[in-house]
Amino acid sequence: MQHKNVQTYSLTGKLFLSMLSQGCSRLGQNRQAVNDLNVFPIPDGDTGDNMCLTIESGYTQASQLGGATLGEIAGAASSGMLMGARGNSGVILSRIFAGMAKGLAGLNKTNTAGFAAAMAKAVEEAYGSVAHPVEGTMLTVVRESTECAEPLKKKSMEEYVGALVQGMETSLEHTPEKLQVLADAGVVDSGGAGLLHIFYGFQDALLGISNGVSPTAPAKAQTVDFSLFDENSELTFGYCTEFLLRLQSSKVDLATFDAKEIEDYITGAGDSVVFFREGTIIKVHVHTKTPGDILSHCQKWGEFLTVKVENMTLQHHNSNLAQKPKPVKKKDYGIVTVASGAGMEEAFKTIGADFVVSGGQTMNPSVADFIAAFEKVPAKTIFVFPNNSNIIMTARQAADVYADARVVTIPTKDLGQGYVAIASLDTSSADTDSIAAAAQEIAEAVVCGMVSPASRDTVMDGIEVRKGGYIGYKGDEVLSSADTRSDAAFALCKALEAGSHDVVLVFGGAASNEEEAAALVKQLTQAYPSTEFIYTHGGQAVYDYTFILC
């Protein structure tokens, strides 16, 4: 491949879209390598997958704008990443591009110094998205590289981005020195590695190098059954209406305009509202029977960049939504949680969950997945139990976006915390803050252990782990290691002092079998006769056994 010889001093929307495309491709080609940079010796690495899905969501939305300005492309990419963000790494990546979009807002194009200023905004936004920023992560990589490249902001885009890449390489190499868990595992930070691959793609685009890989597969054409809505049909569902509105300086004072004026109108005019603002672009999703009224009204503030209106009877003809809906009165409280496996999902529904988002370790749901779940729960207040530390940020971001109910995230870190907290949830006081505080207090007291196959040889917490064997652990602490999952499970229960608990719930994972599980429960019951062991085949991924000690 030949590099182009002319240096670039002007960043346009077209060029930035090309940088996003190549960033997607580079990361996509290396997603498994990023996944493999997993500090914990179980097969749960998903950072590469989460970052890929996040940036591809941003690129897909930005690519729909065609010949748009730099600010419009950056804003659309940021909006797409917001909705597609998965896992902590995906959420932080979406905030990096949100900061970049803020720095580029309103610009037709910019120079290298303008892009450098946008990178500074990206650092600020990324750090602001994390309650307790940890150095040695992708936060450090984006900050140190931006500081390293700052002296080149008056040079060409190629020189500046080249310095960014060099700064990221150096910062990434030193992440284990800042974070002991990385040093112990002998790896660099996976999120930082993913970010570096994205900026390798940025550099490729500036140098005229094409990776030859499309970041997203073309969407398949949908078959629409028009017979579902004929000349005698009544409009019962309304229209799914989505649009990007560009605020116009001829219609509003951009410096002082409060977008809440539009949000309040949209919320009053329909339901299932998703609303957010990026610079001068307003993103709206709303279900309404009168989309024309909404579109006409919103033109008082600006002009449309994109508009999509779909009759929901046709849109959902393959789902039970095509049945005639019954009026639903909103209850005071609803519950959304996250789990994988049919047995585990059913267990959560049995104890009171209104909707179970399918996901968990290696299958982190996106912001859009959570919003879709919220739409299915007719409640004024929705409690969300993520059940995984890598999903909490996504749930919170979805809660910030959703406007049709108050959404409160209870930061449960494992299935045990979520299960006990939901089973114990008492909403009789009708004091939402007190209910949430009590649920969190209960969750933090739960003891939950898991057994998983070991993906590599290592020593953790003084315990030798062998690839091909199994480990038992609580949180990030390894408590047992054995050649079989049953032996690892029995040793784990001993370490967790199962005999001091009245009841232990045992959920068998997708890889376990009934005969083996029955033998294990019998062995545990004999060893701890005062404890009742209750077995359910949960079917959950990654965790061959999950023990919840009550």
C-alpha positions in Angstrom: 0.0 0.0 0.0 1.2 3.5 -0.8 1.0 6.3 1.6 -0.3 9.6 0.2 2.4 12.3 0.0 0.3 15.4 0.7 -0.1 16.3 4.3 -3.5 17.2 5.8 -4.2 20.4 7.7 -8.0 20.4 7.4 -10.3 17.9 9.0 -13.6 17.6 7.2 -16.7 15.6 8.0 -15.9 13.3 5.1 -12.4 12.6 6.4 -13.6 12.1 10.0 -16.1 9.5 8.7 -13.3 7.8 6.9 -11.2 7.8 10.2 -14.2 6.2 12.0 -14.5 3.6 9.3 -10.9 2.6 9.5 -10.9 2.7 13.3 -13.8 0.2 13.2 -12.0 -2.0 10.8 -8.7 -2.0 12.7 -10.5 -2.8 16.0 -12.6 -5.4 14.4 -9.5 -7.2 13.0 -8.0 -7.2 16.5 -11.0 -7.7 18.7 -10.1 -11.2 19.9 -6.6 -10.1 20.8 -8.2 -7.3 22.9 -10.6 -9.9 24.4 -7.6 -12.1 25.4 -6.1 -9.3 27.5 -8.2 -10.5 30.4 -6.8 -10.2 34.0 -9.0 -12.9 35.4 -8.1 -16.5 34.3 -11.6 -17.5 33.1 -13.0 -17.2 29.5 -14.9 -14.0 30.0 -12.9 -11.5 28.1 -15.3 -9.3 26.1 -13.7 -5.8 26.0 -12.9 -6.1 22.3 -16.4 -7.2 21.5 -17.9 -4.4 23.6 -15.8 -1.7 22.1 -16.4 -3.0 18.5 -20.1 -3.0 18.9 -20.0 0.5 20.5 -18.0 2.2 17.8 -19.8 0.4 15.0 -23.0 1.8 16.3 -21.6 5.2 16.1 -20.2 4.8 12.6 -23.5 3.4 11.4 -25.4 6.4 12.6 -22.8 8.9 11.3 -22.6 7.2 7.9 -26.3 7.9 7.3 -25.8 11.6 7.2 -24.0 11.6 3.8 -22.2 14.9 3.0 -22.6 16.4 6.5 -20.3 18.8 8.3 -17.6 17.7 10.7 -19.7 18.7 13.7 -22.7 16.8 12.4 -20.7 13.6 11.7 -19.0 13.8 15.2 -22.4 14.4 16.9 -24.1 11.5 15.1 -21.2 9.2 15.9 -21.4 10.2 19.5 -25.2 9.7 19.6 -24.9 6.2 18.0 -22.2 5.2 20.5 -24.3 6.4 23.4 -27.1 4.0 22.4 -24.8 1.2 21.4 -22.5 1.3 24.4 -21.8 -2.0 26.1 -19.7 -2.8 29.2 -17.5 -0.3 31.0 -15.1 -0.1 28.1 -17.9 0.7 25.7 -19.4 3.4 27.9 -16.1 5.1 28.5 -15.4 4.9 24.7 -18.8 6.5 24.0 -17.8 9.3 26.5 -14.5 9.9 24.7 -16.3 10.4 21.5 -19.0 12.5 23.2 -16.2 14.9 24.4 -14.7 14.9 20.9 -18.2 15.8 19.5 -18.5 18.7 22.0 -15.2 20.0 20.8 -16.2 19.8 17.2 -19.8 20.9 17.5 -21.0 23.5 15.0 -17.8 23.2 12.9 -17.9 22.7 9.1 -14.3 21.7 9.4 -11.3 22.4 11.6 -7.5 22.4 11.7 -5.1 20.2 13.7 -5.3 22.6 16.7 -9.1 22.3 16.6 -8.9 18.5 16.7 -6.3 18.7 19.5 -8.8 20.8 21.5 -11.5 18.2 20.8 -9.2 15.5 22.2 -8.7 17.6 25.3 -12.5 17.6 25.6 -12.6 13.9 25.1 -10.2 13.4 28.1 -12.3 15.7 30.2 -15.6 13.9 29.3 -14.1 10.4 29.8 -12.7 11.2 33.3 -16.0 12.8 34.2 -18.0 9.7 33.3 -16.3 7.6 36.0 -17.1 8.2 39.7 -13.6 7.0 40.8 -11.2 7.1 37.9 -8.5 4.5 38.0 -5.1 5.1 36.5 -3.6 2.3 34.4 -6.8 2.0 32.3 -7.9 3.4 29.0 -8.5 6.7 30.8 -4.7 7.0 31.4 -4.0 6.0 27.8 -6.2 8.7 26.3 -5.0 11.4 28.7 -1.3 10.7 28.4 -1.3 10.4 24.7 -3.2 13.6 24.3 -0.7 15.4 26.6 2.1 13.8 24.5 0.7 15.0 21.2 -0.1 18.5 22.4 3.2 20.1 21.1 2.3 19.0 17.6 -1.1 20.7 17.4 0.2 23.2 14.9 1.6 20.5 12.6 -0.3 18.4 10.1 -3.1 16.0 11.1 -0.8 13.1 10.2 2.0 14.3 12.5 -0.5 15.0 15.4 -2.3 11.6 15.1 1.0 9.9 14.7 2.1 11.4 18.0 -1.2 10.3 19.6 -0.5 6.8 18.5 3.0 6.8 19.8 1.8 8.2 23.1 -0.8 5.5 23.3 1.7 2.8 22.6 4.0 4.1 25.4 1.2 4.7 27.9 -0.3 1.2 27.2 3.1 -0.4 27.7 3.3 1.2 31.2 -0.3 0.4 32.4 0.9 -2.6 34.5 3.1 -0.2 36.5 0.0 1.8 37.5 -2.4 -1.1 38.1 -1.1 -4.1 40.1 -3.8 -6.5 38.8 -2.4 -6.0 35.3 1.1 -6.7 36.5 0.0 -9.8 38.3 -1.8 -11.1 35.2 1.1 -10.1 32.9 -1.1 -8.1 30.5 -1.7 -4.5 29.5 -5.0 -2.8 29.9 -7.5 -4.2 27.4 -9.5 -1.0 27.0 -6.4 1.0 26.3 -5.4 -1.6 23.7 -8.8 -1.3 22.0 -8.4 2.5 21.9 -5.0 2.2 20.3 -6.3 0.0 17.5 -9.0 2.6 16.8 -6.4 5.3 16.5 -4.3 3.0 14.3 -7.3 3.2 12.0 -7.4 7.0 12.3 -3.8 7.1 11.2 -4.5 4.7 8.3 -7.3 6.9 7.0 -5.0 10.0 7.1 -2.2 8.1 5.3 -4.6 6.9 2.6 -4.4 3.2 3.7 -7.6 1.1 3.4 -7.9 -2.0 5.5 -10.4 -3.4 3.0 -12.8 -4.5 5.7 -16.3 -3.1 6.0 -17.0 -2.2 9.7 -20.6 -3.2 9.5 -22.5 -5.7 7.4 -25.2 -4.2 5.2 -28.7 -4.4 6.7 -31.0 -7.0 5.2 -34.1 -5.6 3.5 -37.2 -6.2 5.6 -40.2 -8.0 4.2 -43.3 -5.9 5.1 -46.7 -7.6 5.2 -49.0 -4.7 4.1 -52.1 -6.9 4.6 -51.6 -6.3 8.4 -52.9 -2.8 7.9 -55.6 -2.5 5.2 -58.3 0.0 4.3 -60.5 -1.1 7.2 -57.8 -1.2 9.9 -57.7 1.1 12.9 -54.5 2.7 14.1 -53.9 1.2 17.6 -50.1 1.3 17.9 -49.2 4.6 16.4 -46.0 5.4 14.7 -42.4 4.8 15.8 -40.9 8.2 15.0 -37.2 9.0 15.0 -35.4 12.1 13.8 -32.3 14.2 14.1 -33.1 17.9 14.4 -30.4 20.6 13.7 -31.1 23.7 15.8 -31.0 26.8 13.6 -29.5 30.1 14.7 -32.3 31.8 12.7 -34.9 30.2 14.9 -33.3 30.1 18.4 -30.5 31.7 20.3 -28.0 28.8 20.3 -26.0 30.2 23.2 -28.9 30.3 25.6 -31.5 27.9 24.2 -32.6 25.2 26.7 -33.4 21.9 24.9 -35.7 21.0 27.8 -38.3 23.0 26.0 -38.3 20.5 23.2 -38.0 17.5 25.6 -41.0 18.6 27.6 -43.0 19.0 24.4 -42.0 15.5 23.0 -42.7 13.9 26.4 -46.2 15.4 26.4 -46.9 14.5 22.8 -46.1 10.7 22.9 -44.5 7.9 24.9 -41.4 5.6 24.9 -39.4 8.8 24.5 -35.6 8.8 24.1 -34.2 12.3 23.9 -30.7 13.8 24.0 -28.7 16.7 22.7 -25.3 16.7 21.2 -24.2 20.2 20.4 -26.8 21.7 18.1 -28.3 18.3 17.1 -31.3 16.9 18.9 -31.9 13.1 18.7 -35.5 12.0 19.3 -37.3 8.7 19.4 -41.0 8.7 20.3 -44.2 6.6 19.8 -47.1 8.8 18.7 -50.3 8.6 16.6 -49.7 12.1 15.2 -46.1 12.2 13.9 -47.0 15.0 11.5 -47.9 17.3 14.4 -44.6 16.6 16.1 -42.6 17.2 13.0 -44.3 20.4 12.2 -44.0 21.7 15.7 -40.3 20.9 16.0 -39.5 22.9 12.9 -40.1 26.0 15.0 -36.6 25.2 16.5 -34.7 23.9 13.6 -34.5 21.7 10.5 -34.4 17.9 10.1 -31.2 16.0 9.1 -33.0 12.6 9.1 -36.5 11.5 9.7 -37.9 7.9 10.0 -41.6 7.2 10.6 -42.9 3.6 10.8 -46.4 2.2 11.4 -45.8 0.0 14.4 -48.4 -2.6 13.4 -46.1 -3.4 10.3 -42.9 -2.8 12.2 -43.7 -5.5 14.7 -45.7 -7.9 12.6 -43.5 -10.9 13.6 -43.9 -10.3 17.3 -46.8 -10.5 19.7 -46.9 -6.7 19.6 -49.0 -7.1 16.5 -51.9 -8.2 18.7 -54.4 -5.6 19.8 -53.0 -4.0 23.0 -54.9 -3.7 26.2 -54.7 -0.4 28.0 -52.2 -0.7 30.8 -52.2 1.3 34.0 -48.7 2.0 35.2 -47.9 0.5 38.6 -45.7 2.3 41.0 -42.6 0.1 40.8 -41.1 -2.3 38.2 -38.0 -4.4 38.1 -35.5 -5.0 35.3 -32.6 -7.3 35.8 -29.9 -9.1 33.7 -29.2 -12.8 33.5 -28.4 -15.6 31.0 -29.8 -19.1 30.7 -33.5 -20.1 30.7 -33.4 -21.5 34.2 -31.8 -18.4 35.7 -34.1 -16.0 33.8 -37.1 -17.9 35.0 -35.8 -17.9 38.6 -35.5 -14.1 38.5 -39.1 -13.8 37.1 -40.4 -16.0 39.9 -39.0 -13.7 42.6 -40.5 -10.6 41.0 -38.5 -9.4 38.0 -40.8 -7.8 35.4 -38.3 -8.2 32.6 -35.0 -10.0 32.3 -32.5 -8.6 29.8 -30.6 -11.5 28.3 -26.9 -11.1 29.0 -24.2 -11.1 31.6 -20.5 -12.0 31.4 -19.3 -12.1 27.7 -22.8 -10.9 26.6 -23.0 -7.4 27.9 -26.3 -5.7 26.9 -26.2 -2.2 25.3 -27.9 1.0 26.4 -30.5 0.4 23.6 -31.2 -3.1 25.1 -31.9 -1.6 28.5 -34.1 1.1 27.0 -36.1 -1.6 25.1 -36.5 -3.4 28.4 -37.7 -0.2 30.2 -40.4 0.3 27.5 -41.8 -3.2 28.3 -42.3 -2.4 32.0 -45.4 -0.3 32.7 -44.1 1.4 35.9 -43.6 4.9 37.2 -40.3 3.9 38.8 -38.1 1.1 37.5 -35.4 -0.5 39.6 -32.5 -2.0 37.5 -30.3 -4.8 38.8 -27.3 -5.2 36.4 -25.8 -8.2 38.3 -22.3 -7.6 36.8 -19.8 -4.9 37.6 -19.1 -4.5 33.8 -22.8 -3.7 33.1 -23.5 -1.1 35.9 -22.2 1.9 33.8 -24.3 0.9 30.9 -27.4 0.6 33.0 -26.8 4.0 34.5 -26.3 5.6 31.1 -29.5 4.0 29.9 -31.3 5.4 33.0 -30.0 8.9 32.2 -31.4 8.7 28.6 -34.8 7.2 29.4 -37.5 9.8 30.0 -40.7 7.8 30.3 -40.1 6.6 33.9 -37.8 7.2 36.8 -35.0 4.6 36.5 -32.9 3.7 39.6 -29.9 1.5 39.2 -29.0 -0.8 42.1 -25.3 -1.6 41.4 -25.4 -5.3 41.9 -22.1 -6.9 40.9 -23.1 -10.6 40.6 -26.2 -12.8 40.2 -26.3 -13.5 43.9 -26.6 -9.9 44.9 -29.3 -9.3 42.3 -31.3 -12.4 43.3 -31.4 -11.7 47.0 -31.9 -8.0 46.6 -34.9 -8.5 44.3 -36.3 -11.3 46.5 -36.1 -9.0 49.5 -37.3 -5.8 47.8 -39.9 -4.1 49.9 -41.7 -1.2 48.2 -44.4 -0.7 50.8 -42.9 2.5 52.1 -43.3 4.2 48.7 -40.1 6.1 49.4 -38.0 5.3 46.4 -34.7 6.5 47.8 -35.1 4.5 51.0 -36.1 1.4 49.0 -33.0 1.7 46.8 -30.7 2.3 49.8 -32.1 -0.8 51.5 -31.8 -2.9 48.4 -28.2 -1.9 48.0 -27.4 -2.6 51.6 -28.9 -6.1 51.3 -27.0 -6.8 48.0 -23.7 -5.8 49.5 -24.1 -8.4 52.3 -24.7 -11.3 50.0 -22.2 -14.0 49.6 -22.0 -15.4 46.1 -19.4 -17.9 44.7 -18.8 -19.1 41.2 -17.0 -21.9 39.5 -15.6 -21.5 36.0 -13.0 -23.2 33.7 -9.5 -21.7 33.9 -8.3 -20.2 30.6 -4.6 -20.0 31.5 -1.9 -20.9 34.0 -1.3 -18.4 36.7 -1.1 -17.9 40.4 -3.7 -15.7 42.1 -4.3 -15.0 45.8 -1.7 -17.7 46.5 -3.5 -20.4 44.6 -2.0 -22.1 41.6 -4.4 -22.1 38.6 -3.9 -24.5 35.7 -5.3 -24.1 32.2 -7.9 -26.7 31.6 -8.8 -27.0 35.2 -11.4 -25.1 37.2 -11.4 -22.3 39.8 -13.8 -21.2 42.5 -14.0 -17.6 43.4 -15.9 -14.8 45.1 -15.8 -11.5 43.3 -12.2 -11.1 42.2 -10.8 -13.4 44.9 -9.8 -17.0 43.8 -10.6 -19.4 46.6 -10.2 -22.8 45.1 -8.6 -24.6 42.1 -9.0 -28.2 41.0 -8.9 -30.5 38.0 -12.7 -31.0 38.0 -15.5 -28.5 38.5 -17.1 -30.6 41.2 -13.9 -30.6 43.3 -13.5 -26.9 42.7 -17.1 -26.3 43.7 -16.8 -28.4 46.9 -13.6 -26.6 47.9 -15.2 -23.3 47.2 -18.2 -24.0 49.5 -15.7 -25.0 52.2 -13.9 -21.6 51.8 -17.2 -19.8 51.9 -18.2 -21.6 55.1 -21.4 -23.0 53.6 -22.1 -24.8 56.8 -22.7 -21.6 58.6 -25.7 -20.7 56.3 -29.2 -22.1 56.5 -29.8 -22.3 52.7 -27.5 -22.4 49.7 -29.0 -21.9 46.3 -27.1 -23.8 43.6 -27.5 -22.9 40.0 -25.9 -25.2 37.4 -24.5 -23.5 34.3 -24.8 -24.4 30.7 -21.8 -26.7 30.8 -22.9 -28.7 33.9 -25.1 -31.8 33.8 -27.9 -33.1 36.1 -26.1 -36.3 37.2 -22.9 -34.5 38.1 -24.9 -31.7 39.9 -26.9 -34.3 41.9 -23.8 -36.0 43.1 -22.3 -32.6 44.1 -25.4 -31.6 46.1 -25.4 -35.0 47.8 -21.7 -34.6 48.8 -22.4 -31.0 50.1 -25.4 -32.1 52.1 -23.4 -34.9 53.7 -20.6 -32.5 54.6 -23.0 -29.8 55.9 -26.1 -31.5 57.2 -27.5 -28.3 58.8 -27.5 -26.5 55.5 -30.2 -27.0 52.8 -28.8 -27.0 49.3 -31.4 -26.2 46.6 -30.4 -27.0 43.1 -31.7 -25.4 39.8 -30.3 -25.8 36.4 -29.8 -22.1 35.5 -28.1 -22.6 32.1 -26.0 -19.5 32.7 -22.9 -19.0 30.5 -19.3 -18.9 31.9 -20.3 -19.9 35.5 -20.5 -23.7 35.6 -21.9 -23.3 39.2 -23.2 -20.3 41.0 -23.7 -20.6 44.8 -25.9 -18.0 46.6 -25.5 -18.4 50.4 -28.5 -17.2 52.3 
